[in-house]
Amino acid sequence: MSYYRLKQTDYDGRSTHSKIKSIQNNHDVGTYLYPNPAHDIITLSLGEEELKINAFKLIDVSGKDQSQRVHLVSFHENEITFDLTLLPQGVYYFKYNQFVKKLIKL
């Protein structure tokens, strides 16, 4: 498990801290998101775990949910392929339950 929090410093020198957040790191055994970096297509594979199609989110670096720009290509027992064509180039965070992976869209 990893913990993090953000510190924001204003121009006048005052600073505040965000709430502490935790990320479970041990749930990604056998979990893959490929290719990464990606152009138009990515695949999420979870090994033995059964996938739930509406349990994923794609968040940009500003924290905005971009999931509506991603379209399903194929869905199998433990693997989903997504089309990223409508997604602009950039850095995103792909979330599926406790799995969080940085994704680079070229």
MARMAR-671557 format. One record per atom (N, C-alpha, C): residue in one letter; x, y, z. Coordinates in steps of 0.001 Angstrom, whole numbers, plus 500000, padded with zeros to 6 digits. Example, Ala and Ser with C-alpha at 12.3 -4.5 7.8 and 13.67 -1.06 7.14 Angstrom:
REM MARMAR-671557
A513190494310507800;A512300495500507800;A513200496700507800;S512850497750507080;S513670498940507140;S512900500030507870;
//
This chain:
REM MARMAR-671557
M500858498837500000;M500000500000500000;M500909501232500000;S500574502206499148;S501305503474499107;S500377504595499545;Y500949505594500202;Y500192506749500661;Y500774508005500042;Y499917508974499723;Y500410510236499201;Y499479511370499589;R500010512577499530;R499214513782499690;R499934514892498942;L499192515918498562;L499740517037497806;L499896518253498702;K500916519026498413;K501123520296499105;K501002521403498068;Q500119522381498340;Q499932523513497442;Q500431524764498144;T501324525498497466;T501867526731498030;T501378527907497186;D500735528862497836;D500222530047497150;D501349531051496922;Y501048532060496091;Y502038533096495800;Y502466533865497048;D501584533952498022;D501928534685499254;D502707533818500254;G503046532596499874;G503847531725500728;G503050530778501610;R501745530974501715;R500912530069502525;R500765528738501795;S500726527673502563;S500575526362501941;S499507525547502659;T498923524632501913;T497930523697502451;T498250522305501929;H497782521292502672;H497983519904502274;H496635519259501976;S496625518378500995;S495415517624500682;S495239516515501714;K494098515839501644;K493885514658502480;K494833513556502026;I495191512685502924;I496060511556502587;I495238510524501817;K495783510069500707;K495147509044499868;K496018507800499870;S495395506648499694;S496152505401499640;S495883504688498322;I496886503962497861;I496763503145496654;I497249501748497013;Q496454500773496690;Q496802499374496940;Q497671498895495791;N498918498559496045;N499853498181494997;N499857496693494682;N499415495866495578;N499558494425495384;N498431493799494563;H497487494574494072;H496387494016493281;H496699493929491802;D497866494401491384;D498140494414489958;D498949493204489489;V499069492166490317;V499763490960489899;V498953490321488781;G499582490148487633;G498889489584486483;G498029490582485743;T498094491853486104;T497315492893485446;T498209493639484469;Y497752493768483228;Y498556494410482196;Y497717495390481393;L498332496495481030;L497742497463480114;L498776497668479014;Y498440497286477800;Y499426497344476723;Y498769497700475400;P499480498231474415;P500842498745474535;P500846500072475286;N501952500419475835;N502081501684476558;N503516502166476410;P503727503261475685;P502781504220475114;P501955503600473987;A500801504235473730;A499856503719472743;A499467504799471742;H499091504351470548;H498586505273469529;H497061505300469550;D496442504194469156;D494985504180469025;D494281503078469802;I494971501981470085;I494344500813470709;I495134500402471945;I494419500099473062;I495032499507474245;I494216498298474675;T494868497401475383;T494210496217475914;T494477496122477408;L493422495882478175;L493514495643479604;L493305494152479833;S494285493510480465;S494201492090480757;S494381491893482256;L493474491139482883;L493519490936484334;L493736489489484736;G494336488695483899;G494642487318484277;G493394486525484614;E493280486103485863;E492177485246486298;E490898486006486637;E491002487294486910;E489840488063487372;E488870488351486223;E487571488218486500;E486552488545485512;E486382490055485446;L486370490589484238;L486268492034484046;L484833492529484117;K484677493739484585;K483392494438484546;K483606495676483695;I482895495771482599;I483143496789481591;I482977498215482099;N482084498475483039;N481848499846483488;N482667500220484720;A483676499436485054;A484465499694486253;A485770500425485960;F485967500905484737;F487210501593484426;F486985503096484295;K488079503842484513;K488083505287484294;K489414505668483674;L489382506690482844;L490597507251482276;L490638508717482684;I491621509073483494;I491717510403484083;I492915511126483477;D492725512392483058;D493865513150482543;D494652513748483703;V495774514408483395;V496651514904484458;V496025516033485272;S494966516661484755;S494278517696485528;S493181517118486421;G492992515776486351;G492003515113487189;G490644514951486538;K490531515329485269;K489261515246484544;K489042513847483976;D487835513338484136;D487486512012483620;D487324512089482101;Q488116511315481377;Q488083511292479910;Q487518509970479380;S486873509198480235;S486382507869479863;S485410507894478693;Q484644508972478555;Q483659509044477469;Q484319509131476094;R485612509418476031;R486339509495474760;R486929508149474343;V486775507139475192;V487326505811474942;V486185504880474565;H486384504107473489;H485323503209473014;H485777501753473051;L484840500890473378;L485087499457473460;L485258498873472058;V486320498084471872;V486546497381470615;V486142495926470770;S486632495272471835;S486269493879472082;S486291493599473582;F485501492608473977;F485355492241475382;F485354490727475492;H486305490191476261;H486387488752476491;H486375488524478000;E486457487288478431;E486368486952479849;E487273487796480733;N488525487930480382;N489465488656481228;N490302489673480448;E489779490129479322;E490522491071478485;E489559492010477750;I489868493304477799;I489073494308477092;I490019495132476229;T489611495385474987;T490382496238474088;T489604497518473860;F490312498661473962;F489709499978473836;F490308500748472669;D489481501597472052;D489906502503470993;D490132503882471591;L491346504426471423;L491718505729471966;L491740506830470908;T491199506569469731;T491296507498468610;T490812508904468961;L489747509046469731;L489188510357470066;L489920511059471209;L490898510393471773;L491641510936472909;L492846511740472401;P493012512987472858;P494190513760472449;P495478513157473012;Q496599513483472396;Q497887513042472921;Q498070513577474328;G498724512800475175;G498973513259476534;G499198512115477498;V499245512478478768;V499454511512479852;V498129511336480587;Y497762510089480840;Y496503509751481497;Y496763508697482564;Y495791508519483425;Y495836507452484417;Y494640506553484188;F494921505288483904;F493889504293483659;F493607503604484977;K492360503657485428;K491977503053486701;K490973501939486449;Y491226500803487084;Y490272499704487090;Y490301499121488494;N489234499332489257;N489192498958490670;N490423499531491377;Q491289498703491946;Q492491499180492645;Q493695499342491722;F493596498882490494;F494690498974489533;F494740500386488961;V495906501039489049;V496111502361488466;V497392502316487667;K497307502698486394;K498486502649485525;K498572503932484714;K499755504513484673;K499999505679483852;K500003505239482384;L499274505979481555;L499161505662480128;L499593506879479323;I500438506662478353;I500875507737477465;I500239507530476108;K499452508505475665;K498799508465474352;K499651509271473378;L500136508626472328;L500960509287471314;L500122509848470186;
//
